[in-house]
Amino acid sequence: MTRLLQPEPPLPPLARLLALTAAALTVSMPSAVLLTVALGVGPALA
Amino acid sequence: MLIASLALAALAVLLAWPVPLALASARWPSRAPGIALALWQAIALGGGLAMIGALLSFGLAPLQGDLGGIRALLASLRSGPIPAEFGVLNIVALGGAVLLGLHLLLNLISTAVQTERSRRRHRAAVELLSSPLPEQPGTRVLDHPTPIAYCVPGVHTVTVLSGGLIELLEPAELDAVLAHERTHLRQFHHLVLLAFRAWHAALPWFPMANRAENAVGLLVEMLADDDARHEADPHTLARAIALVGTSQPSASGELRARAEPAPPLHCPRMPRAPRSASG
């Protein structure tokens, strides 16, 4: 409720960019490996 | 493959403990709840994928990058013998990756099905026990003294208010509460919470899953507050929350006692509504 009555300053754009980049990297790194394996498994299963 | 496996294992460990711990104890998420929510989703999704990927790439390490060898391995799993370059640990890791992937996927499906069933039952009960609020489409009023407000997401979304809430709040405060609840529905917060609930159900022994679910629950409330602030005066919204939070007649226990054991998805600052709903 304090947050509603005394809004805090928004996060600086650079910090936002860094956080979003970190989020994207966190998902994309393991996804890339799994995608590589899937591309290998796919034809093998076909 | 072995290097990829080690890198993914390190990433999985980071995403399992220190990173979520740091995010959970950080103070900045209240300044950017949307970004914090994106980070929590990345941690959960990335962590799961990293665990599966680490096991998978370790299991396939003997192929030394030649993924064409997967065909021979799959054929040998059906008719044997397993290629000599694969050790017991590799096979265990491959089995673990498949089991973990299936476990997470089936838990997500099971949680989604249970939640939808529960919501359908709850929606039917609300239709029976409530009356529509004039001039507010998709909003129904339960004749109960406990001041509650929550929403039931789905194809036909319903925002439920209690008679006690309407008596307690001024019209402007009620509008603020409705704006808050509508934001939950518009931003599909129920789907975000569903994924984290499934993650927690899949890994109940994993303390970070519980912490993540709680943190995400709080963040979606902040997002709903921020959006409601565009439609309602912040002081009015704050007053409505304070009034509701401090006015809980004893009947609320009775209402809760009849609740179904389904996922809660409502504002932690509002009194708890029936647990099958969301709000």
Chai-1 contact restraints between the chains, C-beta under 6 A:
chainA,res_idxA,chainB,res_idxB,connection_type,confidence,min_distance_angstrom,max_distance_angstrom,comment,restraint_id
A,M1,B,A238,contact,1.0,0.0,6.0,A-B,restraint_1
A,M1,B,I241,contact,1.0,0.0,6.0,A-B,restraint_2
A,R3,B,S30,contact,1.0,0.0,6.0,A-B,restraint_3
A,L4,B,D225,contact,1.0,0.0,6.0,A-B,restraint_4
A,L4,B,P234,contact,1.0,0.0,6.0,A-B,restraint_5
A,L4,B,L237,contact,1.0,0.0,6.0,A-B,restraint_6
A,L4,B,A238,contact,1.0,0.0,6.0,A-B,restraint_7
A,L5,B,A238,contact,1.0,0.0,6.0,A-B,restraint_8
A,E8,B,R31,contact,1.0,0.0,6.0,A-B,restraint_9
A,P10,B,R31,contact,1.0,0.0,6.0,A-B,restraint_10
A,L11,B,R31,contact,1.0,0.0,6.0,A-B,restraint_11
A,L11,B,A32,contact,1.0,0.0,6.0,A-B,restraint_12
A,R16,B,I35,contact,1.0,0.0,6.0,A-B,restraint_13
A,A19,B,I35,contact,1.0,0.0,6.0,A-B,restraint_14
A,A19,B,L39,contact,1.0,0.0,6.0,A-B,restraint_15
A,A23,B,A38,contact,1.0,0.0,6.0,A-B,restraint_16
A,A23,B,L39,contact,1.0,0.0,6.0,A-B,restraint_17
A,A23,B,A42,contact,1.0,0.0,6.0,A-B,restraint_18
A,T26,B,A42,contact,1.0,0.0,6.0,A-B,restraint_19
A,T26,B,G46,contact,1.0,0.0,6.0,A-B,restraint_20
A,V27,B,A42,contact,1.0,0.0,6.0,A-B,restraint_21
A,V27,B,L45,contact,1.0,0.0,6.0,A-B,restraint_22
A,V27,B,G46,contact,1.0,0.0,6.0,A-B,restraint_23
A,P30,B,L8,contact,1.0,0.0,6.0,A-B,restraint_24
A,P30,B,G46,contact,1.0,0.0,6.0,A-B,restraint_25
A,P30,B,L49,contact,1.0,0.0,6.0,A-B,restraint_26
A,P30,B,A50,contact,1.0,0.0,6.0,A-B,restraint_27
A,P30,B,G53,contact,1.0,0.0,6.0,A-B,restraint_28
A,S31,B,L49,contact,1.0,0.0,6.0,A-B,restraint_29
A,V33,B,A4,contact,1.0,0.0,6.0,A-B,restraint_30
A,V33,B,G53,contact,1.0,0.0,6.0,A-B,restraint_31
A,V33,B,S57,contact,1.0,0.0,6.0,A-B,restraint_32
A,L34,B,L49,contact,1.0,0.0,6.0,A-B,restraint_33
A,L34,B,G53,contact,1.0,0.0,6.0,A-B,restraint_34
A,V37,B,L56,contact,1.0,0.0,6.0,A-B,restraint_35
A,G40,B,L67,contact,1.0,0.0,6.0,A-B,restraint_36
A,G40,B,I70,contact,1.0,0.0,6.0,A-B,restraint_37
A,V41,B,I70,contact,1.0,0.0,6.0,A-B,restraint_38
A,A44,B,I70,contact,1.0,0.0,6.0,A-B,restraint_39
A,A44,B,R71,contact,1.0,0.0,6.0,A-B,restraint_40
A,A44,B,L74,contact,1.0,0.0,6.0,A-B,restraint_41
